[in-house]
Amino acid sequence: MIKNTLVGGVAAAALSLSLTGTAFAGYDVNSRIDSLENELRELKAQMQMRDSKLAELETATEGLGDLPKFDARKLQISSRDGNWSIRFGGRLMLDAFLADAERTGAADSSGGGAEIRRARFFASGKIAGDWKYKLQVDFASNGVSIKTATISTKIAGLTTTFGNDKEPQGLEELTSSKYITFMERSLVNETFAPGRNLGVSVGTGGDNYSVRGGFYTNGIDNGSDAATTDWSLTGRVTFAPIAEKTEVVHLGVSGSYRGFDDNSGPRIRLRNFHNGTRFLDSGTITSEGQMTLGAEAAAVFGPFSAQGEYYTSTLEGNGTGSADIDFDGWYVMASYFITGESRAYKADKGEFGRVKSEGAIEVAARYEMIDLEDAGFGAGAADTTALTLGVNYYFNPYVRAMLNYGTAEYDFTTASGTADTEVDFIGTRLQLDF
């Protein structure tokens, strides 16, 4: 029994070895190794080709990190590090109006028309990070005039601005024409705020304050007949005890002293809409200097806002017998957004900004008074009052339609012999800025 079992096991083992040998005999090991080596060489070649293409791609894209960034909404191009930039923008304001004037002892007059009130384009940006520039040109009124031409930088922590720019006086004056509530700024603003001149200013601002002061000479000659200011010192300080998104309380004071070349003095001319007749014209007033002080206040509480300014000014006699001339003026205004928006406020500049809304409706009213009754004004001596009512519709933050009704009275003194005048007008505007 055992013998038979052993013989069977040996036979089975012999058969197994015989079959295994037969299988290996049919398999070419060397051929398989060669095949694997060929596949490995092909893989190495593919990897080398891939590495070569990656190197070429890296070489071709080395400069992409230096390509500028483009902001289509602002039409602005900036370097990747933000130290260099250029931005393009502008505003276009199209006006139409009708007016009627009644003059004591003279025939009534009426008229109407349309004009391109403003057609401005600007370029602004940074140079080497620390320097900023802005050039703004206006093409309206059948001519070309330079409005803003400035270079600014930080010196000792203060923003220092050189060039043709607005002197720091007047809340309404310093608020851009893109954002003012009415089609035109007040007569008070036109009488007392100096506007743009050529000079240098320093300033700073924070979450609830702004400070700026500067030294100025004559502005860029754009063909105007403004007073030939020999030099001026102008400064403004604002403080906002409340400066929230929908709640603001703004307070400010300003002062300006101006010296006149050859005692030429200023010329005050008033009209209550831009393309209207200047019914008050003081002519050039002989003076060697002018001191103007201003106070301003504004408040925003949700959709309601109010604003007012008061100015007092003295023209100094030239020392040859002409006396000092004193005059003052003020305005108050209020607005309300029926659709619930609020006027935007920039505390670090002490001015109002863009209303960011679509479909907003705003109603507003402004009343003002200017006392120019001093005998030194001669034929221009008058007490002037004006009322303006307005409705604004904001298609979006950059397009606005405006409708204004205004009336103004020029009550001249008896000594002047100039006819008292009452002017009524209605005006409309479509404006766009970018």
Buried (B, 14 or more C-beta within 10 A) or exposed (E): EEEEEEEEEEEEEEEEEEEEEEEEEEEEEEEEEEEEEEEEEEEEEEEEEEEEEEEEEEEEEEEEEEEEEEEEEEBBBBBEEEEBBBBBBBBBBBBBBBBBBBBEEEEEEEEEEEBBBBBBBBBBBBBEEEEBBBBBBBBBBEEEBBBBBBBBBEEEEBBBBBBBBBBBBBBBBBBEBBBBBBBBBBBBBBBBBBBBBBBBBBBEBEEBBBBBBBBBBBBBEBEEEBBBBBBBBBBBBBBBEBBEEBEBBBBBBBBBBBBBBEBBBBBBBBBBBBBBBEBBBBEBBBBBBBBBBBBBBBBBEEBEBBBBBBBBBBBBBBEEEBEEBBBBBBBBBBBBBEEEBBBBBBBBBBBBBBBEBEEBBBBBBBBBBBBBBBEBBBBBBBBBBBBBBBBBBBBEBBBBEBBBEBBBBBBBBEEBEBEBBBBBBBBBBBBBBE
